[in-house]
Structure formats: C-alpha cells, structure tokens
C-alpha cells in the first residue's frame, strides 16, 4: 500500500482549498501535479547551472549538459531502451508523433499505402497521419471497438494487409482506460511487414513499460502526465530506424558539418534536437522519473488498479450514471469516463468544482471515439499516486449533488 499522506505532502498544490473545500485533483489524464522535488530541480537549475548545452566549454555549460544528458539516461533506463541514443526529446507526445509522420512517413509512405489506426485514438495519433495521407496519397483505415470498450482485435487483424506500412495505436485509452495488447498488435503489424507506433502518453506514467519487450518500433509520451514539467515529450525509436530517418528540423546542434549547399548531421540523438532545447524542464523531468522509480512502477500500477476497481464499484451505484470502458479494473488504467442522465458533462464538472473536485469534461480530444460511443462528451475522473479512497468519496458526494440539483430542477419544471 502506498503511503498516500506522505506522498501528498510532496505536492504543494494539493495543500490548498478550492471553493472552501480540500482540493481533490482527478484530472491526471490531462496533466499530473508536480512534487516538490521537481519544482526544486527547476529552481536549482536556474540558480546554479543556467547555460546552453553541448556547445560551451565553460563550467556552467558543462554542468548543464551533464544534467540534461543524465535525464536522457534516466528516460532510457525507465523505458528499457537499448541506450540514450534512442531517446529524442520533443515538446510533447504530439510533436513526437508528428516527428515520425514527417521524418519517417514522408520518406517511407507512398501513394496507395495504408496506415491502420483505431477509433479510440487521441487526436494526436490521428491528425498527423491524416496530414501524411493527404501529402502522399495514402489511405487511413480504422479498427473499431467492442460494446464493452475493448479494441476489436479481429477487426484490426482484418485491416492489416500487404499495403499496410504502419499501425498506430494507443497502449491505454485516455477515455476508456482500456489497456490494449500491444504485443499481439506488434505481431500482427510485423507479420505484414509494417511498423508499429505506440502512443504511450497514458501508459508510460502508470504501467511498467519495457520497449524492447513491447514489440513497438516507435513510442511517444509526455513528461507532464508523469509528474514532470510541461513542454517536454519523448520519442523512443529503434536506433536503426532513427539512423535512417532524415532530420525533422534543421538548425544549430543537429549538424556535423555545414557547407554552402549541403550539411551533414550530428550523431543520434542530436540529429533530431535542433536549436536550444527546454533544458530546465528536461532536467526536472529526470527528477520526476526518480520519484516514480522510488515508488516503483509495479506499485503505482497496483495502487491505481485497486482505486479504479473501487471507483467502478461505487460510481456504478450512483443513480443515472453510465460508465464507459471495460468492467474489470485489471483491463484498464486509472481512467473512468462516465455520463449522467441528469446533466451534461460540462454541468457535472462545474458542480464538482464547487465541491473542490477537479474532473475533466468534453470529448477529450477523441471525437471519433465519442461518435462510436454515441455521446457528445463524457465526464472523466483519472487517478494518480496521490489519490486515495477519500478522493473517491469526495467525487461521489459531488455527483450526488449533481443529481440533487438537476433532479430538483426537473421536479420544479414538472410542477409548472
């Protein structure tokens, strides 16, 4: 069992009140809060080490470079990469996927080729492929979901064929919480001669992930969803793929030699990191990884699975509430999306905020999935290591308040 009280003590923002209530933060699938260790790392960098990296030879430049590259090493270790040369820092997971679409896709996709996606993808794992398909004359094909919110694996298998060049799939749905069997999907893709890109924005912060065992060719994720700062993303790819891909952006630090007409590129990973990067936040991201490692990702997963199981049970008792996604917590991450008969998701989130409870409402950048579910939007509660049973009870209280407000409103309307 995690010591929730001790963990909460590391997160300064959780000590405040919102609308006269203790802040209950349940919007972790959007972004997580940051522990003091991460915040202090940001301050420490600017107070002691602020300098540009890789290009200077003075003390501050060397110190900043060492810290930045140490963070890259931490990321490589955290996901089981073969080495830090396979870790590319970007602004976010969205940019990481766009990097693949441009640097690999423009060189590898031809007219008539097919890219296989799923309807449960975040827009970040749809729109870059739409743009690539429009540029190259390729075709997008979409696998659906089952009535209980799982990926339709039989349908996916039928879509993957001799023209498939890439399969792009989320490891964990940001709406349904569904954990997809990436290993099985990798086998399908590779058997057809295709590559597999995995959107790990929701999975890497919450599950033990080993890229070499995953079977993926590309993996994208973000620091801000795993206790780290905003403005930092990661692309992992197999070294041989990165070596063959042309640069995504041109400029300083990504070159070896520049001549009047041509240039040659720096070694990996610097070939894909043009210009001055987000140095301070990358260094602080290393502290976020250290924090998660101190808890242990298996413990993170166990805690969130137990809390999710409890949420599925208790939310299921709320009158007029429909939960989307698999019924078993073992098959989903710490994300619970729901709709209430009494009120629109935006109204649900507004009333919950009055109770100090922060949840998400909307289409969650997953409009294809919303249409598949037959709803315009959902409310979403999502968990992290600092959430406990008391947070769930606060959510239930807020939802009971929703039913009271809108139930009474209907009653008054009926009387009139």
C-alpha positions, 0 to 999 in steps of 0.5 A: 500500500502506498503511503498516500499522506506522505506522498501528498505532502510532496505536492504543494498544490494539493495543500490548498482549498478550492471553493472552501473545500480540500482540493481533490485533483482527478484530472491526471489524464490531462496533466499530473501535479508536480512534487516538490522535488521537481519544482526544486530541480527547476529552481536549482537549475536556474540558480546554479547551472543556467547555460546552453548545452553541448556547445560551451566549454565553460563550467556552467555549460558543462554542468548543464549538459551533464544534467540534461544528458543524465535525464536522457539516461534516466528516460532510457533506463525507465523505458528499457531502451537499448541506450540514450541514443534512442531517446529524442526529446520533443515538446510533447507526445504530439510533436513526437508523433508528428516527428515520425509522420514527417521524418519517417512517413514522408520518406517511407509512405507512398501513394496507395499505402495504408496506415491502420489506426483505431477509433479510440485514438487521441487526436494526436495519433490521428491528425498527423497521419491524416496530414501524411495521407493527404501529402502522399496519397495514402489511405487511413483505415480504422479498427473499431471497438467492442460494446464493452470498450475493448479494441476489436482485435479481429477487426484490426487483424482484418485491416492489416494487409500487404499495403499496410506500412504502419499501425498506430495505436494507443497502449491505454485509452485516455477515455476508456482506460482500456489497456490494449495488447500491444504485443499481439498488435506488434505481431500482427503489424510485423507479420505484414511487414509494417511498423508499429507506433505506440502512443504511450502518453497514458501508459508510460506514467502508470504501467511498467513499460519495457520497449524492447519487450513491447514489440513497438518500433516507435513510442511517444509520451509526455513528461507532464502526465508523469509528474514532470514539467510541461513542454517536454515529450519523448520519442523512443525509436529503434536506433536503426530506424532513427539512423535512417530517418532524415532530420525533422528540423534543421538548425544549430546542434543537429549538424556535423558539418555545414557547407554552402549547399549541403550539411551533414548531421550530428550523431543520434540523438542530436540529429533530431534536437535542433536549436536550444532545447527546454533544458530546465524542464528536461532536467526536472523531468529526470527528477520526476522519473526518480520519484516514480522509480522510488515508488516503483512502477509495479506499485503505482500500477497496483495502487491505481488498479485497486482505486479504479476497481473501487471507483467502478464499484461505487460510481456504478451505484450512483443513480443515472450514471453510465460508465464507459470502458471495460468492467474489470479494473485489471483491463484498464488504467486509472481512467473512468469516463462516465455520463449522467442522465441528469446533466451534461458533462460540462454541468457535472464538472462545474458542480464538482468544482464547487465541491473542490473536485477537479474532473475533466469534461468534453470529448477529450480530444477523441471525437471519433471515439465519442461518435462510436460511443454515441455521446457528445462528451463524457465526464472523466475522473483519472487517478494518480499516486496521490489519490486515495479512497477519500478522493473517491468519496469526495467525487461521489458526494459531488455527483450526488449533488449533481443529481440533487440539483438537476433532479430538483430542477426537473421536479420544479419544471414538472410542477409548472 
